[in-house]
């Protein structure tokens, strides 16, 4: 059996669970941010471009959108925008959860450190038994 490190008692089972949970949350956040930046936001911009061109067109310029199609496209863009806000809100909630888990892990490690420090101090301050040679 290996001797281990002096810091091994600092990392309890509770702290390991917090770290695994934090790692899972971090991977989820990175995945969501990557998907949101590479897929979700460009798709929203792609659908808004024809609507923007329709709204800013000159009075005599021909357009590919009819007023009915423009109204339908507005509804689609509003639904997508609502989804995007909910998506990024969920991502922000996961970030907050990651901060909470990191704080709980920090508190657990600090508690274990204090417990080890007190036990070391109590062990070193214990009066020594007198031997017969003294």
Number of C-alpha atoms within 10 A of each C-alpha: 3 4 5 8 7 7 9 8 14 17 16 14 10 12 20 12 13 21 18 12 16 21 15 12 19 16 12 15 19 12 13 18 16 12 12 17 12 11 11 17 14 12 13 16 12 11 15 17 11 16 18 12 13 18 10 9 12 10 7 6 7 9 12 10 14 10 10 9 12 17 13 12 17 15 12 15 18 14 12 17 14 11 13 16 12 12 16 14 12 14 20 13 13 18 17 12 16 21 14 14 21 18 13 16 21 14 13 18 18 14 13 17 16 13 14 15 12 12 12 11 11 11 10 10 9 8 8 7 6 7 6 5 4 4
